[in-house]
Amino acid sequence: MKESHKIKHIGWLRAAVLGANDGIVSTASLVIGVAASQAAHGSVLIAGVAGLVSGSMAMATGEYVSVSSQADTERAALNEESVELALDTPGERRELAAIYVRRGLDLALARQVADKLMSHDALGAHARDELGISEITTARPLQAAGASALSFVIGAALPIAVVALAPPQVLAPAVAAVALLALALLGGLAAKTGGAKLLAGVIRVTFWSALAMAMTYGVGALLGTSIS
């Protein structure tokens, strides 16, 4: 029977959830703050669209740079390990066996496992068991950047749609209500997909998002009053 573990989703799930959360929270907070300053409806909508474009590009750029740095570090570690394997194969075999002993195998079995794995794929064995680099966790910059940007756009489109459809007099509360509901659903979905506690995920994302929107509303109202 083929097993399916939650951990295999960690790469794209992290980037997608972060992007969608950021898209909803930052764009909703932005338009709520602008609306609180008594700006015209059209200005609020323009601010939301500008936030969507700039935010999605910032997410993609930041994720690409961050994950590329991780990928560079992984490549450097693998190159170093490859050199060590070429220069001191017996020593690397003993090192691998020692790792298995620390994990609970007796020395004889640990040596046998190390010999078998190194005869099959020495670098792969050391990458996985010594360096902690595997197919599941390896860095993929373009995948992470694309997932972040796309999910940010999807998330940001929601408060912008509310701005376009809601009456100006209830714009801020309407955006806040829809955004918090979507964030609660997203937090629950992320928790369920990742195998985490559902309620904790929902509470965490809605609390901090509500705080962000309240703060930007306050700033917008304060600046709008002082400027006018």
Summary of the structure (lengths in Angstrom):
residues: 228
radius of gyration: 24.4
end to end distance: 68.1
largest distance: 80.3
contacts: 737
relative contact order: 0.19
helix: 86%
strand: 0%
